[in-house]
Amino acid sequence: FMDAGRCLRAGSMSRLTGRDREIRIRLEAPFPEGRAEWVVLGLEPGDTGGLGRATTALLSTLIAEGAVIAEVRRGDSLERRFLVDAGVA
């Protein structure tokens, strides 16, 4: 990402958007107690279970809590990541 002549972040598309280490789940209202519209799970570099297993476990937990799953995304949009890095969002 470039902003005003400076490099904010560089890397593969997967790394820039977080697709290789983050899952975003949007829930429909009413949300289970303690939950918001978006649930975000990010893996740390040392996590060895994999994003697929972590996603399955989180979805199972949310469904058991009575959540209705509206959307599942790997990572975030490129635009949103840029805005966050640029300090706009």
Disulfide bonds with the S-S distance in Angstrom:
none
